[in-house]
Amino acid sequence: MTIVSIRFGFLNQPLTVSWRYGTIRPVPNFEEIASCFEQSAGVYKGWVYPPIKAVDAQGAAAKKAWVPASFSMPSSHILTPRPNADPAHSDFFIALFGFLHGQRLQREGWQHFYKAPVSRQLCDFVVNKTSTEWALDQALTFCERHSSNKEVLKLAFGALHWHTFAQLYEHEFERFDAQYKALDACYRLVCLTQDSFTPERTHAKRAACLCEHFGVEPPDWVSPSKNQDAQGTCELAIRRNALAHEALYGGQPLGFAHPADHGAMVLGLKSLVARIYLSALGVNNEYTQSSATTRSVQAFDYPKSF
């Protein structure tokens, strides 16, 4: 079998990690690429933004400068799978490696939208080399166990892709909507892969059910309660239903109000999705069982036996 190495980026750390799927290492000219990129005018406070163009999409001179809808970033690393590795998993592992470092990494040639992180922006934990390799190895075990079910592998990549993409949106209601979709993807993933999981038909109980299944500390806003119609619901589902069915957010039409919690639920939902997603992959540690409503950065531990 021909081994095809994949260039991807951009991660401004010359990291090398190896696990049963393959090896990730910096490109040979990493220092040169990193130095040039750091001097880019589009980098600001840990994010890179689309460069202002003086030409249009066809390369012709434009009358006015414009900001493109998408942009590319240089490759900083190379993934080399082992000879027996399934190449279909490569993009998933690139995305997971990026998420573990709080970034959105993708193969050379793929485009970014809105903005892209160039430092740890998308997660609330800190990994080291060993914990990174352990998490990647756990994820490979998950992929191997469900290799015959293409829907599972599609959901595993899709949930992670949308969880990280959600954090690129500018408006709070956009981030909430996207994270809720990522949560729904996690729910479907768990339904397909966890025989001991009891599905819940209603949105009001899904998040709490996932928390209970994985031992994740549930935020107050996922706990079902009785409303005036004696129907079990939760604050998360109430906000989701108003947005999805009535185009309301914060009790007003989209863009005209913020919820009273000033974004706390959106931030907590992002953290909750991360914990549930990692748990679904079999990456279970103190981080995944910690509170999703704290704003502190967590350690990302691994078994001493690894």
Helices and strands as residue ranges (DSSP letters): E 6-9, E 17-19, E 22-26, H 30-38, E 43-44, E 47-48, E 53-55, E 61-66, E 70-71, E 77-81, G 87-89, H 90-100, E 106-107, E 112-113, E 116-117, E 125-126, H 129-145, H 150-165, G 166-168, H 172-193, H 203-214, G 220-222, E 225-226, E 232-233, H 235-246, E 248-249, E 252-253, H 264-280, E 298-299
